[in-house]
Amino acid sequence: MTVRSGVRLGLLRQLTASAREYRLANIDMLRGLVIVIMAIDHVRDFVMVDAAQDPMANPDIGVALFFTRWITHFCAPVFVFLAGTSAGLMTTRKSPSELGAFLLKRGLWLIVVEWFVIATAITFAPWGIEQMGGLVAVPMQVIWAIGASMIVLAGAQFLGRRACLVIGGAILLGHNLLDPVWPATSGPFDTGHPLWAALHAQTGVAAGPFFFGFVYPVLPWIGVMLLGYGTAGVFQDPPERRDGRLLAWGIAATAAFLALRGAGVYGDPNPWRLQDTVIRTALDFLNVTKYPPSLDFLLMTLGPAAVLCASSDRVPAAVKQPLITCGRVPFAFYVAHFYLIHLLSMLLGVLQGYDAGQFLTIMFFFPKGYGVTLPGVYAVWLLVIVTLYPFCRWVAEVKRRRRDWWLSYL
């Protein structure tokens, strides 16, 4: 190799790395935003007085609490979609066989993490929960959904991006056809159904010493990840074309949500109705189904997210850069924030006169009357974000400097 050709090769690698970094910055900002917002809901679960998993099910819910919960609806769809997008961008540097092996191992790893690491963070009782007859509770949440979806994508990506786009779109558009024929369940503690019911409904399964509560029915999330993979090419377009396509798709999806939800003929099993006030009617209109995520739910969340991503270059650096930092280490943030929130809830309980042992359980069994009101939830949330940001910055810097294979699993 001549000196001139070596210089050209070096410049090409630099330009390729810079382009990839630029593309990923937009994804990382959006991913960082939703993971920071996500923490609000988990803080509410752990520290709010008599917190409910879904406070929007209460017809008398206050507007502030409604939107505290509603804004977090954007997190899981964006997070799963961008996981598929990131996998799609890997096709520029991995062969289908390499990508398939990576996604399979990554998906299995995430399920193991959900089973042991996240479950322990949520319960602080890896030996079993007294209120559940000594069973070890394993809430199968978004990490499980991402892991299972990655395992499916590991095989589906051999079909190509276009096929994944079509299959993912078909799942999103058609899965609500299962609503009238799928087994009806009462939530993740309902054990009266076979395991396959967890594909499209919340259900619980007891197996040996473990109780698996399937909070996230996985079929629609597989569709979201396949859709993200199939549309990854848009992030390889020049900035103006990329932003234009994202903006058009986002507006179209949001308009489709308004039209479909307004018509009420398909897209969500929970129809809206006119209420006694305009604001109550608006709240009912926005109260779409998350478990499993309905077509209306996904249009309502992914549409505005695409619009925001298209506008990410106009976000001030003082806001954008911290979000990018968190978005580059979402897994580290996710795991750490559960342990930190549970520790803070235990400390809060002790300060309120409860015994620390009462918090070695899942949050639904925390003492009655424990907790703070909504302003206190936001105060604890800010404390969590401020505490975790230096940790996220350190992990991001380690991943930037080093290329150890195991860092791709963090």
C-alpha angles and dihedrals in degrees: 000000000000123000090248094051090046091053091048091050091050092050091048091053091048092050092047092050091047092050092048091048090051093050093048093048090069091049092045093051092053092043090049091050095052095045091052090048090047090062090065091065094046092048088051090052092053106036111023119104109262092347117196125209090235111020089174088075087072108089090206095054116143119248094242093052091044093057092041087062096034096055090057090059087082093063106073097042093048093043094050093042092051091047086060091045092052090051089051092053090053089069088082091067106022130061117232090258093050092046092047092052091047094049092047093051092042092050094049090046092053092051090051089049091050091049098049113010103037094036090054091049092052097046106023082211111099088160095061141282121266093213089056097050094266095303120144107244116223111183106202101213138152095316089056090048092051092046094049091045091051090053090054091045090051087070100029094056089070086070091062135246096286094054091048089050092052095045093045092048091048091053093049094046097041111032093089087067084077093061097091095042103037119095110272113232135186097223143290092315093058107109099176097098139073120261093254089065087075089073090077108006140046111259142150130236126193113208119172109306092345133087113199113202107195100209094164114052100214108213098080091044090056086056092050093051093047089050091051091050092047094052097044091106091074089071089057091059123097111277097257094049091043094051092044093053093045091049093049093047092046094051091045093050093047091048089048089053092052092047097043095043091045093051091047094199098117142354105066134043091214107071120201123238138194110269133197093269136033093243092051090050090050091050091050090049091054094043098098128160121275102173096086098008108244125218088254090052093052095045090048093053107031094046098060089038090059090050090051092048089052089055097043094107089065094055111110113257091236088064100030100051098056089047091051089051092054091042092057092059104034094144093053090047092048096052095042096046093058092053092045094048092048091049091050091049090053091049091048091050092052090049088052091054102262126129115258090230090066088070096056090099142065113299094250088070097050114128116285112257095021119129144045136277125260097279088054089052090057091047092054090045092055089048090053093050094046091047096048099043096080088049091051091048091052094049091047091052092050090051090048094051100040135052101196110153094233092059089072087068092058 
